[in-house]
């Protein structure tokens, strides 16, 4: 087996020991702690293109890409130049800039459903605002307070209190809190149902229809691994939402500008009422956004009664980096080439064991499951994925210099910086490790 120089992560271990005294779990976001793979994280020193280097100078081919934003690879020179140029003029003003106009124009031009947009600082903030906006619009448009929201198991929409819930039994179940500190009162208006189940969606509307303000979904789930919608499912979601005067929210924080230039809604030709964005639109800096038709967005203060604000919203560094990223991904054939590369990679994974590795992808986003059964929902992923095998294979891949998401239930990302040589190298290592591991652990 071809190995990288990975021998030790001693410095990372020392840094993690220190970090655990300073921060909860030693990290600032839980998945970084590597608990799901029963390990400890490595600490990054630098990144370039498709690679990361840790503090022990081990190199990794990176398929996490900062969890999606790095569609052009790390340390893109044009984005770096844009950030430096912006920083020379100051880092925050708390006042409007022309950059916000330029960035908004690009988003509106590229995303089919958006006529007006509001920039925020994270995907969580975007989703929180979108849900509030949906309720406010329903109250104004239909002269009725509609409080309930439908979400789907396995879809993560940031750490918004009302959306940190899980499904109970039955087709349409009011969610119970999945995080300490979230009260049942807050989550009582969240209905949680399985993804890709038309009967569950029908039952939810049959039971709670007049009370439902919105349905929110990731059009391609990225936080249960990568799970695509079954044919016709999102179309049905669009139809039933409209029939009940409920808004459809596409959480495209992950899929926006990642599965296609106009996001999943362009790829699938479905227009949601409200769209949330993040990751790619910041060019690697913190950012989020939500947008909709002019009618819906006119509810947002200072035009309307739905209040939302942010000190660093529209930050000039983030706007500069994001604008540069959006310009670059509009280059001819960018997404055709990215999609071709991603398909090549997952076809290679599938060929290693066609019966027991399930794969799928869209644009520069992909997923794989060690399972003999198709995975169409979070429930089927939990039921069928061979977690022991995943953990064993994952550790050997990491020791060989391959950095995939440290969880069986997270999507992977390919950037324009990944070469076919990189992909072949990883596929060869993956194949050798997988075939040497026990058939069933």
Secondary structure, 3 states (H helix, E strand, C coil): CCCCCCCCCHHHHHHHHHHHHHCHHHCCCHHHHCHHHCCCCCCEEEEEECEEEECCCCEEEECCHHHHCCCCCECCHHHHHHHHHHHCCCCCCCCCCHHHHHHHHHHHHHCCCCCEEEEECCHHHHHHHHHHHHHHHHHHHCCCCCCEEEEECCCCCCCCHHHCEECCCCCCEECEECCCCCCHHHHCCEEEECCCCHHHHHHHHHHHHHHEEEEEECCCECCCCCECCCCCHHHHHHHHHHHCCCEEEEEECCCCCCCCCCHHHHHHCCCCCEEEEEHHHHCCCCCEEEEECHHHHCCECCCCCECCCCCCCCCHHHHHHHHHHHHHCCCCCHHHHHHHHHHHHHHHHHHHCCCCEEEEEECCEEEEEECCCCCCCHHHHHHHCCHHHHHHHHHHHHHCCEECCCCCCCCEECCCCCCHHHHHHHHHHHHHHHHHCCCCC
